[in-house]
Amino acid sequence: MKIGFDAKRAFNNAAGLGNFSRNTISALSRQYPGDQFFLFNPGSKNPLFVAPENAAEIRPEHFWWKSLNNAWRTFQITRLAKNLDLDIYHGLSHELPAGIEKTGIKSVVTIHDLIYIRYSEFFKRIDRNIYDRKFRHACRVADRIHAISEQTKRDLIQFFAVPAEKIEVIYQSVQPVFYEPAADSEKQRIKEKYKLPEKFLLTVGTIEPRKNLLALLEGMVASGINIPLVVVGKPSSYKQKTDEFIKANRDRLSVIFLSGITDTELAVLYQMAEAMIYPSLFEGFGLPVAEAQASGCPVITSNTSSLPEAGGDAAMYIDPAKPETIGQGIVTLLSDKNLRETMISKGKANAQRFTPENYAKQMKQLYNSISNAR
C-alpha cells in the first residue's frame, strides 16, 4: 500500500501535533515495512524528524512554491499525490489539500478536537475563521474521519453534523520511551541537571488558561501541600497570572518551571515524580495522562471531556473548576501508599491500550477498510 501523510507538523512542531504526527508515521512504518510512505513537508529550516527507511520526503521543488509553502500544502499536494498513485492520503492535523476528493485517492483526516469552538475566547477571530474553513472542508471531503477520542467524535456530530458512521475513534499512541524504565544513574543525572528536589509533583502542558495551572496552585495552597511542583511546558501570557500567585504565596509554594525538555527526559521526570497532576478544563485526548501511566507515575486529572477515556479506571478524578478538590486529591494520594501503588499498577495496565503496535494495527485496519470500499 502507498500511503501519503501531511507531514508538516512532524518536521516542524516540537510538541502536540508534531508528536502525534511523528508517532503515527514511525509506528506504521516500523510495523508495516512492506508499505511505502510519502511524507509531504512544505519545508523546515531545522527539521525535527528524519524520514524512516521506507518513507520518502516530498518537498517543494521550485522557488515559487518554496516561498509559498502554505499554498503548496493546499494546492500542490493533490497533484503530487496523484502522480505518485497513492492508495491513501492521511491529513494528520485537521486538513486535506484542495481537490483530493477528485483524484480517486482515498483520504483520511485526523480531527484532534474542536476546542476553537468550545473555548472560542482563547482564540483570535481570524484563527477561528481559518480553522473553521479548513476543518469543515476536510470533514466534508474525507472518506473517513479519524477522531482521537469519543469526546471528539461527539463534538464532530454536534457541531459539524457529521454522520456517526463516517467517524472512526482510534486513540493516539504513546512513544516507546515512556514504557522503558530509566536507570538510576539517568535519574540522578536529570535531578542534577535541573536541580530537582528529592520529592516533587509534576504537571505537563502549555502554560495557558485551559490547562488550569492556577487552579492547581490554589488547590495546593488551600490544602497546605508543601511538596515542590515541577511545571513542564511552554509559557504563554497566562504565566504572568501564575507568577503573581506564586509570588503572593512564596512561603507556601515552591514551583520549578522547565521548558525545552526532550521526551527522554520527560519520561524520567514521570518516573521520579510522586504524581502527575493534569487539571485541564478540556482535552481532545490528554496524552500526558497516558504517558505518565506508561511511565509508572500515578495520575490525578479532570473528570471532564476525554480525560476519563485516557485515564480509564487507573486515575484519580477531580473537578477542575474546584481547586479545593485538586488539593484534596493530592493529599489523599500522598497519604495512602497502598492507593499509590495500586494506581501505578493499574496505570501501567491501562497504558497498554496506547502502545504504538496497537495504534498502528488499528490505523492500518482503517486504511484497509477504506481502500477496499467501493
HELIX and SHEET records of a PDB file:
HELIX    1   1 LYS A    8  ASN A   12  1                                   5    
HELIX    2   2 LEU A   17  GLN A   31  1                                  15    
HELIX    3   3 PHE A   63  SER A   67  1                                   5    
HELIX    4   4 ASN A   69  PHE A   75  1                                   7    
HELIX    5   5 ILE A   77  ASN A   83  1                                   7    
HELIX    6   6 ILE A  100  LYS A  102  5                                   3    
HELIX    7   7 ILE A  115  ARG A  118  1                                   4    
HELIX    8   8 SER A  120  PHE A  122  5                                   3    
HELIX    9   9 ARG A  125  VAL A  141  1                                  17    
HELIX   10  10 GLU A  150  PHE A  160  1                                  11    
HELIX   11  11 ALA A  164  LYS A  166  5                                   3    
HELIX   12  12 PRO A  176  TYR A  179  5                                   4    
HELIX   13  13 ASP A  184  LYS A  193  1                                  10    
HELIX   14  14 PRO A  209  LYS A  211  5                                   3    
HELIX   15  15 LEU A  213  ALA A  222  1                                  10    
HELIX   16  16 LYS A  239  ALA A  248  1                                  10    
HELIX   17  17 ASP A  263  MET A  272  1                                  10    
HELIX   18  18 LEU A  287  ALA A  294  1                                   8    
HELIX   19  19 LEU A  307  GLY A  311  1                                   5    
HELIX   20  20 GLY A  312  ALA A  314  5                                   3    
HELIX   21  21 PRO A  323  SER A  335  1                                  13    
HELIX   22  22 LYS A  337  ALA A  351  1                                  15    
HELIX   23  23 GLN A  352  PHE A  354  5                                   3    
HELIX   24  24 PRO A  356  ASN A  372  1                                  17    
SHEET    1   A 7 ALA A  55  ILE A  58  0                                        
SHEET    2   A 7 GLN A  36  PHE A  40  1                                        
SHEET    3   A 7 LYS A   2  ASP A   6  1                                        
SHEET    4   A 7 ILE A  88  GLY A  91  1                                        
SHEET    5   A 7 LYS A 106  ILE A 111  1                                        
SHEET    6   A 7 ARG A 144  ALA A 147  1                                        
SHEET    7   A 7 ILE A 167  VAL A 169  1                                        
SHEET    1   B 6 VAL A 255  LEU A 258  0                                        
SHEET    2   B 6 LEU A 229  VAL A 232  1                                        
SHEET    3   B 6 LEU A 201  VAL A 204  1                                        
SHEET    4   B 6 ALA A 275  TYR A 278  1                                        
SHEET    5   B 6 VAL A 299  SER A 302  1                                        
SHEET    6   B 6 MET A 316  ILE A 318  1                                        
END                                                                             
